[in-house]
Amino acid sequence: MNLTSDISLLELSNTNAPILRLLSQRAPGTLQHVLTVANIAEESAIAIGANSLLVRIGSIYHDIGKIKYSKFFIENQQNIINPHKKLSPKESARIILEHVSIGVKLAKKYHLPDSVTDFIRTHHGNSIISSFYEKQKKIYPNIKVDKKEFQYSGPKPFSKETAIVMISDSIEAASKSIKNPSTKDLENLVENIIEKQKIENQFSNADITLKEIEKIKQVLKKKLINIYHTRE
């Protein structure tokens, strides 16, 4: 255990830290999201013997880049009209993709350690924002759509810890889109999202085993069922 880095990580968990206060003011929905991700990701890390403190702090900071265009992210759209309705899929994707590079700049500005910045850079890997990509293809059926305009630039997660946060982030966000989910809905959601990430090779640079991923699945299913107090 590296005591100095553990103490500095613990200091970062204080939600009165300037950048987290800013997140709370500008993007309260995102703050709620990252705190839930921190909770479920930390349990997953404990289950496979990964660094749970680092995972917790990485989770709390992974989405600070949403501060700038907070209203464009669904968790901050309470009582407002979705601003994406006025934009083309390409413009929407550009704004959403940018939250990663904005987050990295903010991490520099607020002197976050590289080990925490890594979670900002990797939490979407090189995945594609499929909703806007598919929408663009529908609008322009005869034009070849450039995938890169809808794709995060990566890098993919390169440790167990960054892989856990990517999984937990995707699952927490997706669970919000199911109205009154049943236990089965949540179990299927966990399976489907992790399967999609495997197919996209998002874990190819991380030293995480299939056995560990199975353990993470079990933790996430249990945590979501507790959060939603689901019926069978």
PyMOL commands that set and color helices and strands:
alter all, ss='L'
color gray80, all
select helices_A, chain A and resi 3-12+18-26+28-48+52-61+64-67+70-72+74-76+83-86+89-109+114-122+130-139+147-150+160-175+183-199+210-228
alter helices_A, ss='H'
color red, helices_A
deselect
rebuild
show_as cartoon
